[in-house]
Amino acid sequence: MALTISVSDIVQASRSPLLAIRNHWSRVRIGDIGEVLNGAPFKSELFSRDTGVPLIRIRDVGSGETNTKYTGEFDQRFLINAGDLLVGMDGDFNCARWRGAPALLNQRVCKLSVDPRVYEPRLLDYVLPAYLLAINRTTSSVTVKHLSSRSIEDIPLPFPPLSEQRSIVAELDKQFSRLDEAIASLQRALRNIGIYRQSILNEVFPATDGLVAVSVSDVCSVISGFAFKSEDFTTEGIPVVKIANVGYGEFACKNQQYLPTQFLARHIGFVVEPNDILIALTRPITEDTLKVCQYPEGVPKALLNQRVAILRPLEAADGAYLLAQLHSPQVKSQVLAALSQTLQPNLSPSDLRRVSLHWPSKRMRNDVVAECDRRLSITRGVEAQVDANLKRAQALRQAVLAKAFGGPEGADAPT
């Protein structure tokens, strides 16, 4: 759904210090100092994984790379270079500088540029995310969120004198260079924890014979999601589990959407219950990590959307063992082999049911779970500390930006 309220009204109503301006500043519309270039509707039948010109799709904003290429003719003005600022116009409205090789700009993504003689481009990097977030939160979640180029043009940016813009950028760069180093160190720690966790699973589930082999369908019910219509989604009611909620080992509670309560009785076969194991069916594995998690306890029942499947063990007590084995190298290699060779790799429910598992006696399964818990308990504590520090770093980043654009002293409410 496109925006139904003016961007100026959103900024005016906001109490966020990130949308404030200092008393001696004015505001300026992006459209008055810059240009928004919408991506082109390139034909999907000319997309390729192997040959052609790289093509930036909405999922590539922020990644700096793309796995899609375009084999047809194109207008040179849609060719993006490293350093260009891109904005995703559906979903979360992300923005980021492109870091990859020259690539074509696909529809639902735009390039945003400002006149450096009037507005410091690096200041835009620091300012813009808060305005996009405010628009995102205001946009209705009933249907797919869509950001128009007109809405981007109407964003009223803070407009200090150019010399002050440059001073602000220099100070923010200095502050964030230290903060970014600390965040990079924490992220390396998380990656090392993941490597250690995987090494434990490799030891617990070695690639050896001698264990009883079963298929997923022998020990689980496999339920693939229902294709609910976007117009059915509401802002309250029964939660919907979508592919975005399936994290790498943890359930991600973000961008929650709902369906009317009467849908629960009408789609009883697609109910997600606490402790159900969820697996993504589209792009289920990246960088050797399976996108699988457990639906947490203490949350309401939900309905399962398309592109996600439930693995529900026939014996509930086997959930922990199954979840651990899904991260084993044997299972991941089978998932990789079963993926469709398309631009959007998919795992079919039938292929998922055929995945082979090592399924020893119940006592051995319990022993495996106990050993995993014992050896991974330390990593959980360290991971929790790292996550807490990452959240503190993000809070510090927001505090620094708030002080730069409004601050506790001398700030105006957004005007």
C-alpha positions in Angstrom: 0.0 0.0 0.0 1.4 3.4 -0.9 1.6 6.2 1.6 -1.7 7.9 2.3 -0.4 10.7 4.5 2.1 13.4 3.5 5.7 13.0 4.5 5.6 16.5 6.1 2.8 15.5 8.3 4.7 12.4 9.4 7.7 14.5 10.3 5.6 17.1 12.0 3.9 14.5 14.2 7.1 12.7 15.1 8.8 13.2 18.5 11.9 11.4 17.4 15.1 13.5 17.9 16.4 11.9 14.8 13.8 13.9 12.8 14.4 17.2 14.7 16.3 20.3 13.5 18.3 22.9 15.4 16.8 26.4 15.9 19.0 28.0 13.2 18.4 25.4 10.6 15.7 25.2 7.9 14.4 22.2 5.9 14.6 21.4 2.2 12.8 18.8 0.1 14.9 16.1 -1.4 13.3 16.9 -4.8 14.5 20.5 -4.6 18.2 19.5 -4.2 18.4 16.1 -5.8 17.0 13.5 -8.2 15.3 10.2 -7.7 15.9 7.6 -10.5 13.4 4.7 -10.5 14.7 1.3 -11.6 13.5 -0.1 -14.9 11.1 -3.1 -15.3 13.6 -5.5 -16.9 12.0 -8.6 -18.3 12.4 -11.5 -15.9 12.7 -14.0 -18.8 16.1 -12.4 -19.6 17.4 -12.9 -16.1 20.4 -15.3 -15.8 22.7 -16.6 -13.1 25.7 -16.9 -15.3 25.9 -14.4 -18.2 25.0 -10.8 -18.8 25.2 -7.5 -16.8 24.7 -7.7 -13.0 21.2 -6.6 -12.0 20.3 -5.0 -8.6 17.0 -6.3 -7.2 15.4 -5.1 -4.0 16.8 -7.9 -1.9 20.4 -6.7 -3.0 20.1 -3.3 -1.4 22.7 -3.2 1.4 24.5 -6.4 0.4 26.8 -4.8 -2.2 26.4 -7.8 -4.5 23.9 -9.6 -6.7 23.5 -13.1 -8.1 21.2 -12.0 -10.9 22.4 -10.9 -14.4 20.5 -9.4 -17.3 21.1 -10.6 -20.9 19.0 -8.0 -22.8 19.5 -4.5 -24.1 19.3 -1.6 -21.7 19.5 2.1 -21.3 22.8 3.3 -19.9 21.1 5.7 -17.4 20.0 2.7 -15.4 23.6 1.6 -14.9 24.6 2.0 -11.2 28.2 2.5 -10.0 29.9 1.9 -6.7 29.1 4.7 -4.3 25.6 5.4 -5.6 22.9 5.6 -2.9 20.1 3.1 -3.4 16.7 2.9 -1.7 14.4 -0.2 -1.5 10.9 0.9 -2.3 9.0 -2.1 -0.9 9.2 -3.8 2.4 11.4 -2.1 5.0 12.5 0.8 2.8 16.2 0.1 3.3 18.9 2.4 1.9 22.6 1.9 1.4 25.5 2.9 -0.9 26.2 0.3 -3.6 29.6 -1.4 -3.1 29.6 -3.8 -6.0 30.6 -3.7 -9.6 28.6 -1.6 -12.1 25.1 -3.1 -12.3 21.6 -2.3 -13.7 18.9 -0.8 -11.5 15.8 -3.0 -11.4 12.2 -1.8 -10.6 11.3 -1.4 -6.9 14.7 0.1 -6.3 15.7 3.7 -6.9 18.9 5.7 -7.0 19.0 8.9 -4.9 21.5 11.7 -5.6 21.8 15.2 -4.3 23.7 18.3 -5.6 27.0 18.4 -3.6 27.2 22.1 -4.1 24.1 22.5 -1.9 24.0 19.3 0.2 26.8 17.1 1.5 26.0 13.6 0.2 27.5 11.9 3.2 25.1 13.8 5.5 22.3 12.3 3.5 23.6 8.8 4.5 23.3 9.7 8.2 20.0 11.6 7.9 17.9 9.5 5.5 17.4 6.2 7.4 15.4 7.8 10.3 13.0 9.4 7.8 12.5 6.1 5.9 11.9 4.3 9.2 9.3 6.9 10.1 7.5 6.5 6.8 7.8 2.7 7.1 6.1 2.8 10.5 3.3 5.0 9.2 2.6 3.0 6.0 -0.3 0.6 6.5 0.7 -3.1 7.0 -2.6 -4.4 5.6 -1.0 -5.0 2.2 2.6 -4.9 0.8 4.3 -1.6 1.7 5.3 0.5 -1.2 7.3 3.8 -1.3 6.8 6.1 -4.2 9.5 8.3 -5.7 7.2 11.3 -5.0 7.3 10.4 -1.3 11.1 10.3 -1.3 11.2 13.7 -3.1 8.9 15.1 -0.4 11.1 14.2 2.5 12.0 17.5 4.3 15.7 17.1 5.2 17.4 19.2 7.8 19.3 22.0 6.0 22.2 23.5 7.9 24.6 25.8 6.1 27.0 23.8 3.9 30.0 24.4 6.1 28.1 23.1 9.1 27.0 20.1 7.1 30.6 19.2 6.4 31.6 19.8 10.1 28.7 17.4 11.2 29.8 14.7 8.8 33.5 15.0 9.9 32.5 14.6 13.5 30.1 11.7 12.9 32.7 10.0 10.8 35.2 10.3 13.6 32.7 9.0 16.2 31.4 6.1 14.1 34.8 4.9 13.0 35.6 3.9 16.5 32.1 2.5 17.0 32.2 0.6 13.7 35.5 -1.0 14.8 33.9 -2.2 18.0 30.9 -3.6 16.1 33.1 -5.4 13.6 34.9 -7.0 16.5 31.6 -8.2 18.1 30.4 -9.5 14.7 33.7 -11.5 14.3 33.1 -13.0 17.7 29.6 -14.1 16.6 31.0 -15.7 13.5 33.6 -17.5 15.6 30.9 -18.8 17.9 29.0 -20.0 14.9 32.1 -21.8 13.6 32.6 -23.4 17.0 28.9 -24.5 17.2 29.2 -26.0 13.8 32.3 -27.9 14.7 30.5 -29.4 17.7 27.6 -30.5 15.4 30.1 -32.0 13.0 31.5 -34.1 15.8 28.1 -35.1 17.2 26.8 -36.1 13.7 29.8 -37.5 11.9 29.6 -38.7 8.3 29.9 -42.4 9.2 27.8 -45.5 8.6 26.3 -47.7 11.3 23.4 -45.5 12.4 19.8 -46.1 11.5 18.8 -44.0 8.5 15.2 -42.7 8.1 13.6 -40.1 5.9 12.1 -36.9 7.3 8.6 -38.2 6.5 9.3 -41.3 8.6 9.6 -39.3 11.8 7.9 -36.0 11.1 4.7 -34.5 9.7 5.7 -32.0 7.0 3.3 -29.1 6.4 3.9 -26.5 3.8 2.3 -23.1 4.2 -0.8 -21.6 2.6 -0.8 -18.8 0.0 -2.8 -16.2 1.9 -3.8 -13.2 -0.1 -2.1 -9.9 0.8 -5.4 -8.1 1.1 -6.4 -10.5 3.9 -3.6 -9.3 6.2 -4.6 -7.0 9.1 -2.9 -5.1 11.9 -4.3 -7.5 14.6 -5.7 -11.0 15.0 -3.9 -14.3 14.4 -0.2 -13.9 13.8 1.2 -15.1 10.5 4.5 -16.9 10.2 6.3 -15.7 7.0 9.6 -16.6 5.5 11.1 -13.4 7.1 10.4 -14.8 10.5 12.5 -17.9 10.0 16.0 -17.0 11.2 19.2 -19.0 11.3 18.5 -20.9 14.5 16.2 -18.3 16.1 12.7 -17.2 15.3 12.7 -13.6 14.2 9.9 -11.5 15.5 9.9 -8.7 12.9 7.4 -7.0 10.7 4.6 -9.1 12.3 1.4 -9.4 10.3 -1.9 -10.9 11.2 -5.0 -12.5 9.8 -8.6 -12.1 11.0 -9.4 -14.5 13.9 -12.0 -16.4 11.9 -9.1 -17.6 9.7 -7.9 -19.9 12.4 -10.9 -22.3 12.2 -10.9 -22.1 8.4 -7.2 -23.0 8.0 -6.8 -25.4 10.9 -4.3 -27.5 9.0 -1.8 -24.6 8.8 -1.7 -23.7 12.5 1.8 -23.2 13.9 2.2 -24.4 17.5 4.9 -23.7 20.1 8.0 -25.8 19.5 7.2 -26.6 15.9 10.3 -26.6 13.7 10.2 -24.1 10.8 12.3 -24.3 7.7 12.4 -21.8 4.8 11.5 -23.3 1.4 12.9 -20.4 -0.7 16.7 -19.9 -0.4 16.7 -22.2 2.6 20.5 -22.2 2.9 23.1 -19.5 2.6 26.8 -19.7 3.2 26.4 -23.2 4.5 23.8 -22.2 7.1 20.4 -23.6 7.1 17.5 -21.2 7.6 15.6 -23.2 10.3 14.4 -22.4 13.7 11.9 -23.4 16.4 8.6 -21.6 17.0 9.1 -20.3 20.6 7.0 -21.2 23.6 4.8 -18.7 25.3 3.6 -17.1 22.1 0.1 -17.5 20.5 -0.6 -20.0 17.8 -0.1 -18.7 14.3 -0.9 -19.5 10.7 1.7 -20.6 8.3 2.2 -18.6 5.1 3.6 -19.9 1.8 7.4 -20.6 1.3 7.7 -22.0 4.8 7.2 -25.5 6.1 6.6 -27.0 9.5 8.5 -30.1 10.6 6.5 -31.6 13.5 8.1 -34.7 15.0 5.8 -37.7 15.6 7.2 -37.8 19.1 7.3 -34.3 20.6 10.4 -35.1 22.6 12.4 -35.6 19.4 12.2 -31.9 18.5 15.6 -30.9 20.1 17.3 -33.9 18.4 15.8 -33.1 15.0 16.7 -29.4 15.2 20.3 -30.2 16.0 20.6 -32.7 13.2 19.1 -30.3 10.7 22.3 -28.2 11.1 24.5 -31.2 10.5 26.7 -31.3 7.3 24.8 -34.4 6.0 21.5 -32.7 6.0 22.8 -29.4 4.6 24.5 -31.2 1.7 21.2 -33.0 0.9 19.3 -29.7 0.9 21.8 -28.1 -1.4 21.6 -31.0 -3.8 17.8 -30.8 -3.9 17.5 -27.1 -4.6 15.9 -26.0 -7.8 18.4 -24.5 -10.2 16.6 -21.1 -10.6 17.3 -17.5 -9.7 15.3 -18.1 -6.5 16.4 -21.6 -5.3 13.5 -23.5 -3.8 13.3 -26.7 -1.8 10.1 -28.6 -2.6 8.1 -30.2 0.3 8.5 -33.6 -1.4 12.3 -33.3 -1.5 12.2 -32.2 2.1 10.3 -35.3 3.0 13.0 -37.4 1.3 15.9 -36.0 3.3 17.7 -38.8 5.1 18.4 -38.5 8.8 20.5 -40.6 11.2 18.0 -41.9 13.7 19.5 -44.1 16.4 17.7 -45.5 19.5 15.7 -43.1 21.7 18.4 -43.4 24.4 21.1 -42.4 22.0 19.0 -39.5 20.7 18.6 -38.2 24.2 22.3 -38.6 24.8 23.1 -36.6 21.7 20.8 -33.7 22.9 22.4 -33.8 26.3 25.9 -33.6 24.9 25.0 -30.7 22.6 23.4 -28.8 25.4 26.4 -29.4 27.6 28.9 -28.3 25.0 26.9 -25.4 23.7 25.8 -23.9 27.0 28.9 -21.8 27.3 28.5 -20.5 23.8 24.9 -19.4 24.5 26.1 -17.3 27.4 28.9 -15.7 25.4 26.5 -15.1 22.5 24.0 -13.4 24.8 26.7 -11.0 26.0 27.8 -10.2 22.4 24.2 -9.6 21.4 23.7 -7.3 24.4 26.8 -5.3 23.4 25.6 -5.1 19.8 22.3 -3.6 21.0 24.1 -1.1 23.2 26.3 -0.1 20.2 23.2 0.5 18.2 21.6 2.5 21.0 24.8 4.6 21.2 24.7 5.2 17.4 21.2 6.5 17.7 22.1 8.7 20.6 25.0 10.2 18.7 22.8 10.9 15.7 20.1 12.4 17.9 22.6 14.8 19.4 23.9 15.8 16.0 20.5 16.6 14.5 18.7 18.0 17.4 20.2 17.0 20.7 18.9 17.6 24.2 19.8 21.3 24.0 18.6 23.8 21.5 16.5 21.4 19.5 13.2 22.1 17.8 10.4 19.6 17.5 10.2 18.5 13.9 8.8 21.3 11.8 
